[in-house]
Amino acid sequence: MDMMDMMESHEDLLQDDRLEFLLAQRHSISVDSQSEITTVFLKDKADGTTDSASSIVHPHDSSPELEFSPPTPTLDNPWVFITRIRARNIHSGLKRIPAGFCVLVQFDGDQRRTQNKSMRLNDSGIEWEDEIPLPSTAFDKVQFTVYASFELEPMLGNGEALYRSASRVEELVGGTYLITFSSGDSGTATPGPSLLVTLTQRCSGRLTGASSADDSNLDLSESVLIRETDLGCEALLRYYEKYQIADLENAVQHFECARSNCPPAHRCLAAVLVNLAKAKFVSYRTDPTSGSLDEAIDLYRQALDRRRPGHPDRPATLLQLAQTLLFRYEKEGCDESVAGEINQLMTGSRDFSEDSHEHRAADLVLETLKRCRVVNSGSLAELDELVRELKRSAMVPPDGYFDRPQRLINLSTTLWRRYEKHGDFSDLHSSLKISEQALQLLQSHDPERLPGLRILGAALWRLFEIRRDLGYLRELILLNKEALLFVPKGHPEHPYWVTNSEIHLAEMLECLGDIAFGPQQHDEEIAQYS
């Protein structure tokens, strides 16, 4: 009736914005969209009063627009809120086991971060129900970044940025919005990572639900610590993408800077120590001449001392220390005192839930430790039992899962050792094929290819000795070249691969003479690595 009194026709009322404009002249408007049915409440205004919560401007008013922040929500221009984000397949291809994941939403210099949530082994995805208000369409784009964090609490910085995507604000209007990311060349058929964003519109400024996490609880004096941590994570992630040594060196430098700027009693010191330990460990694995394994082990032990029993990140720190000690055990003579310490640390793996990534990683540590012991000194019966166990283990993870290459290498190594002891030709072929499978799952510049290359090379050489097929010898020469790229002078395995290259090139020269390559080319091939 009010509308009719104002001589508005039905056609006028159906025009965009007209109904809201007329209602707002006499009523205060509020909207409740929390339930399935959206309810609009109207409250009469007292004569001569104005709505202090909003400033309604006629859509056809030609006067200059008022600048406001944040914009006043109205029926015509409601606020848009993110109420739920669901991520799928975001863990594929990670080289480190994340403690949790979060999503950073950025717009117009502002940013909101969801809570840091962990994800279990069999989870189809991870979901956040944090409430994040989006800007008005005056701002152009909203960027979504998925981060992996490597501590649960306190979280230092943002972690490793896994995926980024920018969306135009006008596309984020309500309902659901799907964001898909490129998963890169993973070599698998697993679905790519994605975010499903649920949005709602409201004409009320009332916030509900969990607020988005941010770094407001960190002091301004910690800015250097946060910046260097984020830069270190970015450099380490770049290294894992292209395996450029400069990126790894940058990661170490940034984490060392964070360590030097972290007071001894700082609540994030353990996270700082773990980050530096990881970078030092990766650096040592890549080039043992570049540092000391003892330094990485000591940093992990310091972090463990600060994460006392009951701390949510203590089990993960136990696992990281055990993984580093396992590398020492494998590469430095199978010292049984080291094996004993690993077993003692892994008693803490019972703190992992059965369906966690950490539990599976702890299982792999113990499996690899057992493989080392049995391969080095086990009986044929123990090798038979271990092969059965490793075959079951290698079948469990999907191709893209982080530990599948190592499980395949464990199996191929054990099969090769059983062939050496028993002489079963099927073990030789199986060892070769499984090594090839493992290498197919690793990038061409990944130093973790080295153990697989070693077993594959041994199998190819034995097949050449048996069959005198030059095809095996050609494969070996190419394999040696690849392996020597991972073992610079001073590397413990450098003499092994140089010797192999000399033997295989000499064999090719003897078989084919100048048809293969002349003596001068043979000498040049050897000289570049000697």
N, C-alpha and C positions, 0 to 999 in steps of 0.2 A: 504494500500500500504506500509505503514511503516513496518508493520509486515512481509510482503512478502520480503521487502528489507533485513530484518534481518533473512531471510531463515526459518521463522516459518511456519510449516504446519498447516492445519486446525485442525488436531488431537492435535497438541501441544497447540494450542490456547484454546482448550476446556478443558485442564487440569486445575484443581483447582489452583487458585492463579496466573497462568502463564500470563493471559491477563492483570491483574492488575499490575503485576511486570513490564511487558513490557511498558505499558502505562505510568507508573510513571517515567520511565527513561526520557521521553521527554515532559511530560505534568504535570501540577498541576491539581489535581482532587478534585472536590467538588460535594456534593450531596444535592439536595433539595427534602426532602420527606414529606413536609408539606401538599401537595395536594394529591389527590387520585393517581396521577401518579408520580412516582419517576423519577427525572431528574438528569442525570450525566453531569457535565460541565467539559470540558477539556480546559486548557489554555497552549499554547506553552511556554516552558521554554527558556529563552535566553541561548545561548551557554555558557557553562562553569559555569552555575549556578546550584544550588541545591535547593530543596524545603525546606524552613525553617520551614514549619509547620509540616512536617512529616519525618520520617526516614524509608525508605522502605528497608526491608531486604528480600533477595530471600528466598523463603520457604525451599530451599534445602541447604542453606548456613549453614555450620557446625560450624561457629564461635560462641563464647558464646553469649547468648541472652543479650540484653541491658535491664537494669532495668529502668522502667519509670513509672511515676505517674502524671496524669492519662495516660493510654495507648493512643497512637496516633491512631485516628480512620482511618481505611482504608476500601477499598471495601471488603477485606478479613476478617478484624477484626473491624467491625463498633462498635460505641458506641451503647448501648441499653439504651433507656430511658423509664421510666414509664410515660405515658402521661395522664392516667385516671385510677381511682380506683372507683369501684362501690360496695357498701356494701349492703347486704340485711339481714333482720331479726337479726340485731345486738342488738336490744333493749330488746329482750325477757329475762324475768327473773330478770331484774334490780330491786333492792330494793330502789334505789334513782332515782329521775328524773334527767337525765343528761341535762345540758345546751347545750352540743354539743358532737360531736365525732371527732376523728382524727385517722390517721394511722401513726405509726412510722415504718420506714424502716431502718434496721440496717445491716451493713456489714463491716467487717474488722475494727472494732473500730469506724467507722463513722456512723452517723445516720442523717436521714432527716425526718421531720414531716410534714404532710399535714396541711392545714388550719383547724381550729376548726369550724365545721359546725353543725348547729342545724338540727333536723329532726322533721317533723310534724306528727300528729297523724295518718293520712291516707297515708303517704308516703310509697311507696313500698320499698324504699331504699334511700340511700344517696350517692352522687357522688362528687368526687374531681377531678379537672383537673390540679392539680399541676404537674410540670415536675420534675422528679427525675432521675438523671443519675445513672446507675448501674455500679458496678465494672467489670473489666475484669474477664475472667474465671480463672485467677490466684487465685481468692478468691473462697472459697468453697461454702458458703451458704449466703442467704439473708433471714433475719427474718422479718416477718410482724406481727405487734402487733396492735390490735384495742383497742383504749382507749376511755373511757367515761370521759368527763370533766364536772365540776360542776360550771364553770363560763365561760362567753364568753370573757370578757376582763377586766383586763389582765389575761391571762391564767397562772396559777402557777403550774409548774411541768408538768407531763404528764397526771395526772388523774388516774382513775382506769383501770388497764389492764384487758380487758374482754376476749380476745382470742389471742393466739399466734400460729404461724406456720412458719416453716423454709423450704425454697425451695432452691434447688441447682441452682447455677448461670446458668449452661448450659441449664436448662429447661426454662429460661426466655430469649427467643431469639427473639420473635416478635409475633404479633397477639394478642391473648387474652390468659390469664392463669387463671384458676379457682382454688381458695383456699377455701376449706370447713373446718369448725371448728366443733368440738363436742359441742352440745348444752347442754350436761349433762342430768340428769334425770328430765326433766321438767314436765313429766306426761301429755304432750299434743302432738297433732299430727302436730303442726306447723313446717314448714320447718326449718332446721338448719341454723345458720349464715354462711355467705360466703362472699368472696371478688372476684370480677371479675376484673383482672388487664389487662389493655391494654398497649401493649409495641410497640415501633417502633425502627428501626435501623437507624443510621445516620453515615455518614462518615465525618460530619462537627462538630466542637466543639461548634457551635453557639447555645446558649440556648434561648428558646422562652417560652412564657407562664408564668404563675405564678410560682415564686420560692417557694421552700418548706420552711415551717416555721420551725424555730428552736429556741433555747434559747440564741442565740447570743446577743439578746437585754438585757439580764440580766447581771448585774455586777458579777464579780467573787466573791465578798463578799457575794452574795446571795446563794452560793452553799449549805450552811447548811440549809437554808430555803427551798430550792428546794428538797434537799435530804430527810429532815424530812417529808415534805409534801408527797412525793412519797412513803416513807416507811409507813406513816400513812394510805394512801389510800390502799396500798397493805394489810396491817393488817386488815383494815375494810372489805375489800373484802373477805379475808380468813374467817373472822368471819361470814359473810353472807353465806359462803359455808358450814361451819361445825358447827357454833355457839359455838365455844370454847371461854370461857370467857377470857382466856389468850390473844387471838388475839384482843379482844375488848380493853382490858387494854393496850396492846401495841399500838393500834391506838391512844388512848387518850394520852399516853406518848409522842408519836412522834408529835402529833398535838400541845401538850403543849410546846414541845421543839421548834417547828416552831414559836409559838406565842412569846416565850421568846427571839427569835433571830430576830424578826421583828420590825424594828423601828416604832415609832408612826406615822410617816408621809409616810410610805412606800406605794407604789401604790397597793401592793397586800395584804394589811392588812385586807381588808374586806373578801377576800377569805380565809385567815388564820383563821379569827374569825368564819366564817361559818363552815369550816371543824371541828374546835374544838367544836363548838356548836352541830353539828350533832353527833359527837362521844359521847359527854356528854349526849345528849338526849337519844341515843340508850342505853347507859350504865344505865341511870336512869330507863328506861322502863324495862330493864332486871332485875335490882336489885335496887329498890328505896333506899335501905340502903347505896348504894355506893356513893351517891352524892346528889346534889341539882338540882331540876328542875329549880329553879330560876336562877342558873348559866347559864344554856343553853339558857334560855329566854333572859337574859341580854346580852349574847354574840351575839345573833341574832339581838337584838336592836342596839348594837354598830355597827354591820355590816350594818344595814339598814341606820344608820345615815351617813355612808360613801358612800353609794350608793344613791345619791340624785335623785330626779325625772329626768327622761331622761336617766339614766344609764341603759345599756342593762340587767344588772343582778338584778336590783331593784325589778321587779315583782316577780322573783323567791325567793328573800329574804323575801318579804312580805308573800309569800305562806308558806315558811318554818317556819316563826314566827307564822303564824296562825295555822299551824299543831301542833306546840308545845303547844300553848295555848289551842287548842281543847283537847289535851290529859289531860291538867290540868282540863278543864271544865268537862270532863267525869269522871275523877278519884277523883276529890276533891270537889264534892258537887254541881256541876252545878251552879256556881256563875254567876249571870246574868251580872255583870260588865265585866267578862271575855268574855261572849258571845257578849256583845256590842263591845268590842275591836276587836274580831274576825270579826264581820260584817263590822266594819270600815276598817280593813285591806283588806278585800276581795273586797271592792269597787275598789281596785287597780287591781283586776283580769280582768277588762275591757281592761287592757293593753295587755292581752294575746290574740293572734289570736284564732279564733274559733276552728281551727284544731290543736291546740298545746296540748302537754301532760300536760303543766302547767294549761291550761284552764280546762281540765278534772279533774285534781287534785284539783283545786279550787272549782269546782262543788261538788266534793266528800266531801270537808271540810264543805260546807254549808249544804249538804244533811245529813251528820252525826250530825251536830249541830241541825238540825231540828228534826232528829230522837230522840236525847237525850231529847229535850224539850217535844215532843209529848208523848214519852214513859213514861216520868216522871209525866206529868200533863195534858196530852191531853184528849179530850173527845173521845167517841167511833167513832163519825163522823170524827174527825181528824185522828184517827187511820186508818179508812177505806180509807180516801183520801191518807194518807201516804203509805199504803200498795200498792195502785195502782201505785203511783209514783215510789216506790222502785222496783216493779216488772219490770217496763219498764227500769229502770236504770240498774238492774242486768243483763238484757238480752243483753245490748249493747256491752260490751268488750268481746274479745275472752278469752278462759280459761287461756292462759298464760300471760294476761295483768296484770300489777302490782296491780291494784286496785280492781280486781274482788273479791278476798276473802273478803275485807272490805265491798263491796256492798252487797254480800250475807249475811254477818253477820248483816248488818243493816236491811235487810229484815227479817231474821230469828228472830232477837230480837223483831222487831215490831209485827210479827205474834204471837210470844209467849205472848207478852203483850196483844194483842187483845184476845187471847185465855183466858188469866186470867180474862179479863173484861167481855167477852161475852160467853165463854164456848163452842165455836164451835170446835168440835173434829177435823175437817179438818185443822184448824189452828195449832193444836198441831202436827199433822203428818207432815204438810208442814214445820213447824219450825224445826222439827227434821231432815228431809231430806235435807233441805237447809243448816243447820249447818254442816251436814256430807259432803256436796259438798264443802263448804268453807274449811273444814279441809283437804280434799283431795288435795287441791291446795297449801297447805302450807307444808313445810318440817317438818319432825317429831320433830326436835329440835328447831323450830322457836317459840320464845316466843309470837309471834302474834297469836298463836293458842289459847291462854288463853280465850279470849272472846267467841270464838266458842265452846270451851269445856264447858264453863259455861252454855250456852244456851242448848247445847246438853244434859248436865247432868240434867238440870231442866226438860227437856222433858222426858228423860228416867225414872226419878224418878216418875213423874206423871203417866206415863204409867204402871210402876210397881205397884203403889198404886191402879190403876184401875183394872189391870188384874192379879196381883200377879204372874206374869211370872218371874221366877228366871233368865231367860236369860237377862232381862233388868238389874237386880241387878248385875249380873256378869260383864256386860258391864260397869256399874257405878263404880265398884271397880277398874277395869283396868283404866278407865278414871281418877279417883281420883289420882291414882299412877302417871299417866302422868302429870296431872296438878301440883302436888306437886313438881315435878322436876323443874318447872318454878317459884316457890314461896318459896325461902329460908326463914328461920326464920327472922322476921323483916319486911318481905314483907307485905303490907296492906292486901293482899288476903290470906295470909298463914292461919289465924284462920278459914276463911270460908271453905277452902278445908280440913283442919284437922277435923273440925266438921262434914263435909259431910262424910269423910272416917269413922269416928267413928260410925255415924248413919248407914251407909250402911253395914259395917262389922258386927255390932251388929245385924242388921236385918237378914243377912245371917246366923249368928250363931244361931239365934232364929228359923229360918226356917229349918235348916239342922243339927244343933248341931255339934257333933264331926265328922259327915260325911264331912262337909265343911272344918273345921279346929278346932283344939282344943282351949280351952281358952288361953293357953300359946301363941300359934301362933297369936291369935287375939290381945293379949297384945303387942306382938312384932311388929305386923303390925302398931299399933297405935304409939308405943313408938318411932319408927324411924323418925316420923315427928313432934312429940310433942315438 
